[in-house]
Each structure stands twice: as structure tokens, then as C-alpha cells.
Amino acid sequence: MNAPAKQAHMLEPRPLYGIGTVARLTGLKSDTLRVWERRYGLGASYKSTTGRRQYTQSDLDHLQLVSALVQQGVRIGEIAASDRKTLEIMLERQTDGNGLRPIPPKKSSVIFVGTELCEWLDEHQGCISGVSALLARTPVELAVKELILNDEADLLVVHCPSLTLQQIRGVEVLAERLSVTRAIVLYQFANEQWLTELERMGHTALPYPVEPSRLAFEMGRAQIERETAQGIANLSELIPARPRAFSDEALRAAAQEKIVIDCECPRHLSELIRSLNEFESYSSACSIDNWKDAAIHASIYAYTCQARHLMEKALQSALEGRTLQTGAMPDPTRG
């Protein structure tokens, strides 16, 4: 888990975790983590300028896998030297069919290149909280000469203040070196010819400074692209929905309820909610492959989720009228 000296000097990993946070996220004791580092080298791979050892996202991901296997009875000495792929296979066999919660998928690896860009990220760290980021505080021209990475990356983000043909070629060199199929180029000045050339290459060009939400979306898109290898497949993976308050059986039961004012509100609301449930599932699965379509579908999906949530509250309010007569209310989670 220890990084090569040149890579550690060139790239700064983000986010970084202290041992207490890692202990909480892995379910291990801090003393156990220290013993594992001393005996097996399963420690923090990054050292700050003050000499403090800190865990990277990759360190945390690896330790979560190790911890999950140890909790299933595997001896630490048997897996301490295993790579992530081996650990994932072992854990899949351990958890297959037994109802255990799987470990979350590996975070996308995103490389950021540019002095000003990395300083901007220092002020907007929320943008990179969901990825395993590596920051190179250097111009793209210098990165082409010196940037070395042992593993493949999922996304490259480069800041080119004044976009030139030389910088476009530099982006291509970096993308090929990192095995990245798509890069995001952030620019302040550029002509249409160079922007068209970037688009032809399959890259994305965005004005700098970029909207934090747009950058977060693009990185979320890279995560899904890595998992599916077919672009964005399901908007529900990007936009978490509110949990449903009523099961299908509970909605059918609510449709039969009579309330104080003796109207058909429960039935109508139940039908509306069932329709919204169906459309919510449909809209989350719409196939999209560009930012404009994604923004439209994201809005539709978000509004549908909110509408369903409000209709559920309306149905709960209507059913409360029944308690005035019977003192009972159907369990919305039934079924």
C-alpha cells in the first residue's frame, strides 16, 4: 500500500483520513490498525509535509475489504499480502447467498492537473469527496514530461488557462498514458477550432472556474461508466431517492379505507402514488449520453421523486382521519 517515492512527490491523494476515521469506517480498533501496519505493511501510504501518516481512499477501500473478510473468520495472515481483486473474489464467495451487505464498489480514480485547479479544489473539497483523487500541482506541459502513475485512472481533469494545440496534444499524451478514454479540459480562453477538436477526440471542454455541481456530475458519470462500460445507465445511481413510505400491498389496502369525510381520496391518492412509483422507475432508467439530456432527465427524475413523496404525505394525512373513528391506521410498511 506504500506509494513509490516519485509518485508520492508528484501527486497528492485526496481525500485523506486519520486513523480514527479509518477505524470507524472499517470497524477496526486503532490499535489493530497499528499492529497490522507494523506486521503486514497494511498502513497509511501518504505522509503529510509535517510527517503525519494519513490514509488515502485506496488505503481505506483495501482495509474495508480486509476487515470484512476477517469478520467472516479469515485469518489476517492469509490475506495481508493479497491484492484488491483477490480480496473481492474471496469476499464475494463469503457473502454469496447469505444476505450479508456487500462492500461498496471501488471509488473512481480521477487525476487533476493544474496549479490553479488544485488550489480551487482546496476550497471546494466537497467536489471530490466521492472519488479517489490525485492532484498534480503543475502545468500540463510539465505533467507530460514528469507525471507517472502505476495504475490506470478513470478520468483526467486538466486546467488549460489559454487552450492551445500544444496543450490539446499534451492532454492526449496524458490520457493515453493513464489509459483514460475521456478527459475534461477546463479553459478560460479558447477558440472554436480547438474546442471542436477536443470534442472530436471524445473529450469534454468546460469553462473555468467550473460549476462544482457540474464537476461532481461528470465524476459521478465516470463512476458509472467504469462500472457498466456503456455510459450512464441509471439516473437513480446518481440521484438518491427518498425511500418509499408505502409498499404495493399497503397502497391497495389504503385504497379501500373510508375516512371521516367519507370520500374517495385514499383510493385516488393510492392510484397516483402507484403511477408515480412506476414513472420513477422508468425515468431513472432512461438512456442518456450527454450533459444536456442528463440535466433534463435528472430534473424529471428529481421532481417525480418529490411528487411521490408529497403524495405519500397526503395519503398519510388522509388515513389519519380514519384514526378518529377506529383508532387504528394501516401500517405503511406492510408487505
N, C-alpha and C positions, 0 to 999 in steps of 0.2 A: 504493500500500500504506500510505500515511500516513493516520492516522485524523483525523477532524475534531476540533478543539480541545475542543468541548463534550462529545463522546462520550468522548474520552480522559480528561477530567476526571471524568466521571460513572461510567465503567465501567473496571474493572481486568481485563485479559485474563489468563487462566491456561490452560495452563502457559506459562512464559516460557523462552526458550532464549538462551544466549550464542552468540557467533559460532562458537566452536569446536565446539559441539554441532551447530549447523546445518551446518557444513562436513562433519562426519562423516555426518550423516543424508542429505545431498544428494550427497555425493561430490565436492563442490567444494572448492577451496582457499580459505582465509580471505582471501587477497589478492584472489582472483577476486571474492568476495562484496563486498569493499570497493570494487573497481573498478565493479562493477555498480551499487552504491548511488550512487556518485559520478556515473556516466554516465547511468544509466537510472532512478534512483529505486527500484531493487529492494532496499530496505534494511529495517531494523527499524522497525516502526511504533510501538513503545512506548518511552517513556523513563521510567526509574525516578525516584524522588524525588531520587536523588543525581546524576541526569543521565546515567546509563548507558543506552545504547540496547540494547534487548532484542527478540528476535524472538517474535512471537505464533504460535499454532498456524496461523492463516491465512497468516501470512508463510511459515512452513515448508512448508505444503501447496503454496503458489504456487511457491516456489522448487524444490520437488521436481519439479513439472511442467516448469518451465523447464529445469532441469538434464537431465531425461530427454530432452527434445527436442534440446537442444544436443548431447548424447551421440549422438543419431541423425543429427547433421550439420546441424541447423537453425541458422542464424546468430542470435546473441543479439539483434542489432539489429532483426531481423524480428519478434520475438515479445515484446520487452521491454515493450511497451505493451498486450499482449493480456490480456483477462480470463480467468478460470479456465475458463469454458465453452469459449471458443475454443481454449485450450490442450488441454483434454481431448479435443476433437474431433480436433485435429491429432495428438495422441499416439495416439488410437485408430486413426487411419489409418496411422500409422507402425508400430504394433505388431500390426496385424491379420494373423493367419495366420503370423507369423514366430517365434512361440514366445517372444517377449520377455515378461518379467514385468511385468504392469500396475502402475501406481501405485495404492496403496491408496485406497479411497474417502474423500471428504472427511469429516472428523470432524463429528459433530453439534454444533450451536451451542446452548449452554444458558445461560440468563440466571438468575443468582441474585440475589435481592433480600432485603435484611435485614442490619442491622448485626451482630447476634449470629450469624446464619447464616454470614456471610462470615468472622467470627473463628473459627467452628468449622471451616470449610473450610481455614483456615490451618493447623490442626492435623491435618487429615485430607485432605491433598492427593492421596493415592492415589485417592480417590473420583472426582476429576476429571481423572485422567491420561489417560483415553481419550476426552475430549471437548474441544471448543474452548469454554472457559468465559469468561463475562464476569460480574464481580462488582460489584454495586451496594451499597455500604455505606450504605444509607439505608432508613428505614421505608417500607412500601408506600404510605402516604399521600403522602409526598414524591416517591416514584418516579412516581406517577400524574401529578404536576404537571410533573416535570422530565426523566424518563427518555426519551431519544431514541436510536433505533437505525435506521441506514440500511437494513440488510439484515434479512431475515426470520430468525427463530430456530426451532429445532426443539422446544424445551422451556423452560418457565418454572418456576422453583422459588422459592417465596415463603415467608418466615417470618412468621407472624402469631401472636405470643405468646398473645393473647387474641382468638380469632376472633369477628368481628362482621359484621353485614350490610354495613356500610360497607366493610370490608376485602374481603369477597367481591366487591362491586361494583368495588372497585379492582383486584382480580385479573382480572376480566373485561375491564376497560379495558386493562390491560397486555397481556393475551393477545391482544385484538383488534389492538392497536397493533403487536404483534410478529408478527402472523399465526400465533400458536400455537394449535393446536387442543386441546391438553391441558396443564394446569398441575398441578404438585404443590404443595400447600399444607401446610406444616409448622406444627403448632399445639401449644400447651401446655395451653390451656383452650378448650373449645368445647362447645356443646350439640348434641344430636342433630339439631335442626332445621337448624342451619347446615351440619352435616356432610352431611345428606341433600340439602340444596340444592346443595352442591358436587358431589356425586355425580350429581345430576340434570343439571348443566351439563357433565358429562363429565370433570371434574377428579378428581384423587386427593388424599385427605387422609391424612396420616401424622402420628403423634405425634412431637414433637421433645423431645430430640435423636433423630434417625433412626438406624437401624442402617446403618453405612457400606455393608454388602453389599447392603442393600435399595435404597439410593440408587443404587449402582453398577448394580444390575439395571435400575432404572427408566430410567437413562440409556442403558443398552445396548438396552433396548426401544425407546427413542426413535430410536436409530440405525437399527434395522431397520424401524421404522415409516416413517422418512423414505425408506429405500431401496425398500420394497415398497409403501407407501401402503395396506397391508392388515393392519397389525398384525404381531405376531410370526409369522414363517413357519417358522423352522427353529431349534431349540434348539442345534444344532451351531454356529451362528454366535455364540451367547452363551457356550457352554462348550467350550473347545478340548479335543479328544480326543487320547489318545496315538496316535501313528502305528501302523498295523498292522504286525506283525512278519512275517506270512506272507501271501503272495499266494494266490489261489484255487488256482492250479496247484501251489504248494508244499504246500498243505494236502492236495490229492489225492495228491501223491507221498508225503507223510508217512504217510498212512493205509495205505499199502502196506508200510511199513517193519516189520521184525521186530527187536526189541531183545533184550538178553541174557536177560531173564526170559521171553521168548517168550510175550507176552500181547497182547491187543488194545488196549492203552492208546493207541497212536498213532492208531488208527482212531477210537476213541471221542472222544478229545480233538479230533481234526480236525473231527468232526461237530459237537461242541459249539461250537467256535470259529466254524464256518461259520454256525451258528444264531445265535450272539451277534452276528456281523457283520450278519446280516440284521435282527435286532431293534434293533441300534444305529442302523441307518439308518432303520428305521421310527419309533423313539421320538424321533429328532431332528426328524422332520418332522411330529409331532403338532400339530394346530392348537390354539392356546390364546389366550385373550383376557383373562385376569385373573390377578392375582398368585397366588391360591390354586392354580389349575390349573398355573400356571407353576412354582411351587415343587415341586409333586408330580412333574411331568414332568421337571423339572431333576434331581431326585433319582433318578428311574428311569434317565434317560439317563446320569448320572454313575456310578451303580452298574453299569450294563451295560458301560460303557467299562472300568471297573475289573475286572469279572469277565472280560471278554475278555482284558485284559492279563495277568491271573493265569493263565488257561487257556493262553495263549501261552507263558508261562514254564514251565508244567507240561509242555507238549508239547516245548519245547526241552530240558527235563531228561530226558524220556523218550528223545528222539532221541540224547542224549549217550551212552546205553547202547549204541547201535549202534557208536559210535566205538571201544568196547572190542574189538569183533570185527573191524570193517572198516577202522578208522582214517579213515573218511570220514563226513561229515554233510551232508545236503541243504542247499543254500543257501536260507534262508527268504525271500529277496527275489526268487527266481527267478520269472519270469513277470510 
